[in-house]
Amino acid sequence: MDNELNGTIPPAAAGSHITLSEFTRRISERINAQPGLTDVMVVAELSDFAYKGAHAYGQLLEKDPATGKTIASIRATIWNSDLRRITANFLAATGRNIETGMKVLLRLTANHSPQFGLSANIRDIDPSYTLGDMERIRREILGKLAAEGIYDANKRLQLPPAPQRIAVISSAGAAGYGDFVNQLDGSGFKFYPLLYPASMQGERTVPTVLDALDRIEMATDFWDCVVIIRGGGASADLNWFDNINLARRVATFPLPIIVGIGHERDNTVLDYIANTRCKTPTAVAAFLADRLATAETYAEDLTRRILEHTQSALNGESQRLAHLAAMVPIVGPRRLEAEAARLDRLQAQVGQTASAGLVRAERRLTEFTSAIGRGAGVTLTRAASRLDTILPMLRQGAATRFMREADRLNSIKSLIDVLNPQATLRRGYSITRVGGRAVRSAAQLPSGTEIQTVLPDGTVTSTVK
């Protein structure tokens, strides 16, 4: 008793202890035979999921919805006997492989091994649950776009054969953006990319990407296409791109949009509605380089065909000229003789025809003189009457035409007022100029530069600090 009060354990009697393996065996017997731990449907998040040999292993987690902290975890295994069936059913239902980060509904059986401890055997996975709320939202967004008739609006835009002027939406410090630029630089072709920085994860994703698209649209004539790229990372971060407002903006954007968001296994709403979808940022760069290579090959082929056609035409014309030159000595004298004989015949016919023609002309002149005398009075009367009828119509038609032209000029004036840059300034925009030229980049404004900011009601002069 004293030992127990002092916090110590009294010595065990001889032969009263058991081995650890015996102790864990007893645990295994109790757990493995427990009906309440066999074929139980459990919701959990997959972590560290990987295929090793013929089996698959990972961790099952439960996290606190408020804090995100893990409040329960257990090792899990899919044995070879179930793995092929489970993965095949899951892929057929969801179009995706089982992977880390998914929230799944599993049929679990508890298993305790004296050597490896407690774990759970995954006997089955319900694919319909894994689609989850985000997949439901994604499908709802795509359904709304289809109902609005804009699902494939961006896909219908024609991407230029050789797109070189690229508006890029990405995070400035992202590795994916760096890989994209390096791939373009190493392609051997000249590109003109310009970064419009935006957040590629978190709650600022949607507003910053929308802002970048707004700024690009103000200079649509300058760009061939838009590229939205993001490197790898957690699949959950891609859920920020499943937004109805962002989807509508991309679907209806006036320039073709190419996306390279995440890895090959990842899909967002933008992947379905953009003009072109690539796997990664480097794949986007490779796509653009391949398009320029195809255009270059086509141009070279056209050049070759033009040269071949020109050479063939020159050869043909040279042969024709040589043939004509050979024919001139033979054809010339014969043609001159034939023309001389024709002139002789014409000369004989002229005398005969002239006499008969003069007689007929005198007779017709007499007839015309009589007819003119008879018809002149009638014709003048009719003309005067017709003029009296036409003059009021001309006055009315002229007045109507003047009114139409006045209305058209007023419409043109209204259109000019709408298109006037002053109208754009009155909507809250401004123009920054240096030396009378508009500024397109902050790099044009070193410290000390004097700038003029044009506002609707005047111009402000400032100095950059």
Solvent accessible surface area in square Angstrom, and as a share of the most:
residue,aa,sasa,rsa
1,M,164,0.73
2,D,101,0.53
3,N,71,0.36
4,E,106,0.47
5,L,137,0.68
6,N,116,0.59
7,G,66,0.64
8,T,73,0.42
9,I,159,0.81
10,P,64,0.40
11,P,125,0.79
12,A,75,0.58
13,A,73,0.56
14,A,110,0.85
15,G,72,0.69
16,S,71,0.46
17,H,140,0.62
18,I,73,0.37
19,T,85,0.49
20,L,135,0.67
21,S,74,0.47
22,E,44,0.20
23,F,106,0.44
24,T,20,0.12
25,R,101,0.37
26,R,117,0.43
27,I,58,0.29
28,S,8,0.05
29,E,90,0.40
30,R,189,0.69
31,I,37,0.19
32,N,72,0.37
33,A,79,0.62
34,Q,81,0.36
35,P,110,0.69
36,G,52,0.50
37,L,74,0.37
38,T,63,0.36
39,D,66,0.34
40,V,57,0.33
41,M,101,0.45
42,V,51,0.29
43,V,63,0.36
44,A,8,0.07
45,E,47,0.21
46,L,2,0.01
47,S,20,0.13
48,D,106,0.55
49,F,24,0.10
50,A,39,0.30
51,Y,107,0.41
52,K,125,0.53
53,G,85,0.82
54,A,51,0.39
55,H,53,0.23
56,A,0,0.00
57,Y,71,0.27
58,G,12,0.11
59,Q,53,0.23
60,L,5,0.03
61,L,29,0.15
62,E,92,0.41
63,K,85,0.36
64,D,43,0.22
65,P,140,0.88
66,A,95,0.74
67,T,88,0.51
68,G,44,0.42
69,K,145,0.61
70,T,69,0.40
71,I,105,0.53
72,A,48,0.37
73,S,70,0.45
74,I,48,0.25
75,R,97,0.36
76,A,4,0.03
77,T,8,0.05
78,I,1,0.00
79,W,103,0.36
80,N,79,0.41
81,S,101,0.65
82,D,17,0.09
83,L,18,0.09
84,R,200,0.73
85,R,99,0.36
86,I,2,0.01
87,T,32,0.19
88,A,56,0.43
89,N,76,0.39
90,F,1,0.00
91,L,82,0.41
92,A,91,0.71
93,A,54,0.42
94,T,26,0.15
95,G,58,0.56
96,R,61,0.22
97,N,92,0.47
98,I,6,0.03
99,E,23,0.10
100,T,68,0.40
101,G,48,0.46
102,M,19,0.09
103,K,121,0.51
104,V,0,0.00
105,L,37,0.18
106,L,0,0.00
107,R,68,0.25
108,L,17,0.08
109,T,23,0.13
110,A,21,0.16
111,N,42,0.22
112,H,19,0.09
113,S,27,0.17
114,P,67,0.42
115,Q,148,0.66
116,F,142,0.59
117,G,23,0.22
118,L,85,0.42
119,S,9,0.06
120,A,3,0.03
121,N,26,0.13
122,I,3,0.01
123,R,88,0.32
124,D,41,0.21
125,I,8,0.04
126,D,46,0.24
127,P,24,0.15
128,S,77,0.50
129,Y,85,0.33
130,T,24,0.14
131,L,43,0.21
132,G,36,0.34
133,D,96,0.50
134,M,67,0.30
135,E,31,0.14
136,R,119,0.44
137,I,57,0.29
138,R,16,0.06
139,R,131,0.48
140,E,82,0.37
141,I,9,0.04
142,L,26,0.13
143,G,40,0.39
144,K,104,0.44
145,L,0,0.00
146,A,59,0.46
147,A,92,0.71
148,E,81,0.36
149,G,49,0.47
150,I,32,0.16
151,Y,69,0.26
152,D,55,0.29
153,A,20,0.15
154,N,0,0.00
155,K,86,0.37
156,R,157,0.57
157,L,60,0.30
158,Q,155,0.69
159,L,12,0.06
160,P,38,0.24
161,P,102,0.64
162,A,41,0.32
163,P,0,0.00
164,Q,58,0.26
165,R,84,0.31
166,I,0,0.00
167,A,0,0.00
168,V,1,0.00
169,I,0,0.00
170,S,0,0.00
171,S,36,0.23
172,A,64,0.49
173,G,78,0.75
174,A,30,0.24
175,A,82,0.63
176,G,7,0.06
177,Y,43,0.16
178,G,28,0.27
179,D,68,0.35
180,F,0,0.00
181,V,38,0.22
182,N,102,0.52
183,Q,75,0.33
184,L,3,0.02
185,D,109,0.56
186,G,67,0.65
187,S,32,0.21
188,G,74,0.71
189,F,56,0.23
190,K,125,0.53
191,F,16,0.07
192,Y,110,0.42
193,P,51,0.32
194,L,78,0.39
195,L,36,0.18
196,Y,25,0.09
197,P,74,0.46
198,A,10,0.08
199,S,30,0.19
200,M,12,0.05
201,Q,106,0.47
202,G,26,0.25
203,E,137,0.61
204,R,148,0.54
205,T,0,0.00
206,V,21,0.12
207,P,71,0.45
208,T,18,0.11
209,V,0,0.00
210,L,42,0.21
211,D,72,0.37
212,A,0,0.00
213,L,0,0.00
214,D,66,0.34
215,R,91,0.33
216,I,0,0.00
217,E,67,0.30
218,M,124,0.55
219,A,31,0.24
220,T,36,0.21
221,D,136,0.70
222,F,95,0.40
223,W,12,0.04
224,D,21,0.11
225,C,0,0.00
226,V,0,0.00
227,V,0,0.00
228,I,0,0.00
229,I,0,0.00
230,R,13,0.05
231,G,16,0.16
232,G,39,0.37
233,G,44,0.42
234,A,59,0.46
235,S,33,0.21
236,A,68,0.52
237,D,38,0.20
238,L,7,0.03
239,N,46,0.24
240,W,106,0.37
241,F,0,0.00
242,D,11,0.06
243,N,42,0.21
244,I,40,0.20
245,N,86,0.44
246,L,0,0.00
247,A,0,0.00
248,R,87,0.32
249,R,54,0.20
250,V,0,0.00
251,A,0,0.00
252,T,73,0.42
253,F,3,0.01
254,P,66,0.41
255,L,19,0.09
256,P,8,0.05
257,I,0,0.00
258,I,0,0.00
259,V,0,0.00
260,G,0,0.00
261,I,1,0.00
262,G,1,0.01
263,H,71,0.32
264,E,108,0.48
265,R,121,0.44
266,D,3,0.01
267,N,44,0.23
268,T,0,0.00
269,V,0,0.00
270,L,0,0.00
271,D,12,0.06
272,Y,84,0.32
273,I,0,0.00
274,A,0,0.00
275,N,25,0.13
276,T,27,0.16
277,R,79,0.29
278,C,15,0.09
279,K,100,0.42
280,T,35,0.20
281,P,7,0.04
282,T,50,0.29
283,A,31,0.24
284,V,0,0.00
285,A,0,0.00
286,A,35,0.27
287,F,56,0.23
288,L,0,0.00
289,A,14,0.11
290,D,90,0.46
291,R,65,0.24
292,L,10,0.05
293,A,38,0.29
294,T,92,0.54
295,A,23,0.18
296,E,89,0.40
297,T,85,0.50
298,Y,132,0.50
299,A,53,0.41
300,E,106,0.48
301,D,43,0.22
302,L,64,0.32
303,T,76,0.44
304,R,116,0.42
305,R,126,0.46
306,I,112,0.57
307,L,117,0.58
308,E,95,0.43
309,H,135,0.60
310,T,64,0.37
311,Q,98,0.44
312,S,70,0.45
313,A,50,0.39
314,L,103,0.51
315,N,72,0.37
316,G,37,0.35
317,E,81,0.36
318,S,68,0.44
319,Q,132,0.58
320,R,133,0.48
321,L,110,0.55
322,A,64,0.50
323,H,111,0.50
324,L,82,0.41
325,A,68,0.53
326,A,66,0.51
327,M,73,0.33
328,V,98,0.56
329,P,94,0.59
330,I,91,0.46
331,V,67,0.38
332,G,28,0.27
333,P,73,0.46
334,R,169,0.62
335,R,151,0.55
336,L,129,0.64
337,E,125,0.56
338,A,60,0.47
339,E,57,0.25
340,A,54,0.42
341,A,45,0.35
342,R,112,0.41
343,L,109,0.54
344,D,96,0.50
345,R,136,0.50
346,L,76,0.38
347,Q,139,0.62
348,A,64,0.50
349,Q,98,0.44
350,V,96,0.55
351,G,46,0.45
352,Q,139,0.62
353,T,84,0.49
354,A,51,0.40
355,S,72,0.46
356,A,44,0.34
357,G,27,0.26
358,L,119,0.59
359,V,87,0.50
360,R,121,0.44
361,A,56,0.43
362,E,119,0.53
363,R,130,0.48
364,R,141,0.51
365,L,121,0.60
366,T,90,0.52
367,E,104,0.47
368,F,104,0.43
369,T,89,0.51
370,S,56,0.36
371,A,45,0.35
372,I,119,0.60
373,G,60,0.58
374,R,169,0.62
375,G,30,0.29
376,A,45,0.35
377,G,44,0.43
378,V,78,0.45
379,T,84,0.49
380,L,128,0.64
381,T,95,0.55
382,R,175,0.64
383,A,47,0.36
384,A,52,0.40
385,S,66,0.43
386,R,170,0.62
387,L,106,0.53
388,D,97,0.50
389,T,83,0.48
390,I,54,0.27
391,L,80,0.40
392,P,73,0.46
393,M,125,0.56
394,L,110,0.55
395,R,162,0.59
396,Q,130,0.58
397,G,40,0.38
398,A,46,0.36
399,A,53,0.41
400,T,55,0.32
401,R,147,0.53
402,F,147,0.61
403,M,134,0.60
404,R,162,0.59
405,E,54,0.24
406,A,48,0.37
407,D,90,0.47
408,R,134,0.49
409,L,109,0.54
410,N,94,0.48
411,S,71,0.46
412,I,67,0.34
413,K,125,0.53
414,S,65,0.42
415,L,102,0.51
416,I,101,0.51
417,D,67,0.35
418,V,100,0.57
419,L,127,0.63
420,N,57,0.29
421,P,84,0.53
422,Q,66,0.29
423,A,15,0.12
424,T,46,0.27
425,L,4,0.02
426,R,154,0.56
427,R,158,0.58
428,G,71,0.68
429,Y,99,0.38
430,S,58,0.38
431,I,50,0.25
432,T,40,0.23
433,R,83,0.30
434,V,49,0.28
435,G,74,0.71
436,G,58,0.55
437,R,195,0.71
438,A,53,0.41
439,V,32,0.18
440,R,186,0.68
441,S,45,0.29
442,A,88,0.68
443,A,95,0.74
444,Q,92,0.41
445,L,39,0.20
446,P,87,0.55
447,S,87,0.56
448,G,51,0.49
449,T,25,0.14
450,E,99,0.44
451,I,23,0.12
452,Q,46,0.20
453,T,29,0.17
454,V,24,0.14
455,L,64,0.32
456,P,53,0.33
457,D,134,0.70
458,G,36,0.35
459,T,82,0.47
460,V,74,0.43
461,T,81,0.47
462,S,44,0.28
463,T,80,0.47
464,V,37,0.21
465,K,218,0.92
